[in-house]
């Protein structure tokens, strides 16, 4: 659903819910300047249409003991649809891979990976990921500092 089809109220609702998904309907309605019933109906419509895909807590990876954040660019041997889908299924099952993107450019996939420490990351990269069939090349970039971690999507642009 393109942004231009959203009402100003929709945009306000989406912005507030991205910042505080546990906000009560009453608080949300007050913040966006609506009565509670129309606000609730609009949120339900946004959920049912798939614009709001779900709600989740934002966790601090360091406090969970995940001190390493890395991006791994992967080239696969074959560019067949079957080979790419097979790789995607295998990667989706790997818990340390928190995001995977099919990309254009010098790689086929970009993986975002977390690990407790460098030894754990190295073991995962070399003993698990590197051994997946079809991988031609891997290039790892370790994150030294998160300058702007994942933030809410810019709605209403």
Buried (B, 14 or more C-beta within 10 A) or exposed (E): EEEEEBEEBBBBBBBBBBEEEEBEEEBBBBBBEBEBEEBBEBBEEBBEEEBBEEEEEEEEBEEEEBBBBBBBBBBBEEEEEEBBEBBEEBBEEBEBBBEBEEEEEEBBBBBBBBBBEEEBBEEBBEEEBEEBEBBEEBEBEEBEEEEEEEEEEEBEE
